Amino acid sequence: MPPNHLSPAAIITQTADFIREKFLGEGSGHDWDHIRRVWQTSRAIAATLPRADPLVTELGALLHDVADWKFHAGDEEAGPRAARAWLTGLGVDEAVVQRVETIIREISFKGLGVPTPMSTPEGEAVQDADRLEAIGAIGVARAFAYGGHKGRPLHDPAVPPVQHESFESYKQNSAPTINHFYEKLLHLRQRLHTPAARRLAEERHQFMEAFLAQFLREWDGRDVAELLG
């Protein structure tokens, strides 16, 4: 069957296979398993949104990290370009390609002082799913995986968190990993779009707060001081 006659199911299957092969074993926390979970969660969230198109949602989820600016010298168009090249190669309708490109352009967190609205319900589902991946136990693990990948220290009390007021400022950030919690992760619960995502976020947010409290307690040696008196 020619590519331009592929069914939606075949397009999704081929895209999932492409992304799985590309990201399997990636070590920064942006691996296939992360993408797989975003895909599954996006699909579940989109099912609660009457106007969300399943094909656009699933392709946006699968391709949201296909060429992340963080790994392409800050190039914000690397992802949309890569997604377009893949989807047009499959003969996907131009309207669908454009909507997937829009999701990829809009999805990134850009700093506490920068609003990041999504212009489509599919985008809301994918962004919420991606942000849920950044909080909770998985979010903690991914934060330190990325920090290690970038050679960042765990924590430095002499380096305060920064409320980035522009995307350029946020992109240039190289602070210790713990700062990332105060500069982004602890604020994601308030920036979710959908009721389903907000419900999922509650337990994950509480876990993250408990982790930080315990981390800082151990960092300062308070637990040792309490034990040894």
Secondary structure, DSSP 8 states (H G I E B T S, - for coil): --GGG--HHHHHHHHHHHHHHHHTT-SSS-SHHHHHHHHHHHHHHHTT-TT--HHHHHHHHHHTTTT-GGGTTT-TTHHHHHHHHHHHHTT--HHHHHHHHHHHHH-S---TTS----SSHHHHHHHHHHHHTTSHHHHHHHHHHHHHHTT--S--TTS------SHHHHHT----HHHHHHHTGGGGGGG--SHHHHHHHHHHHHHHHHHHHHHHHHHTTHHHHHHH-
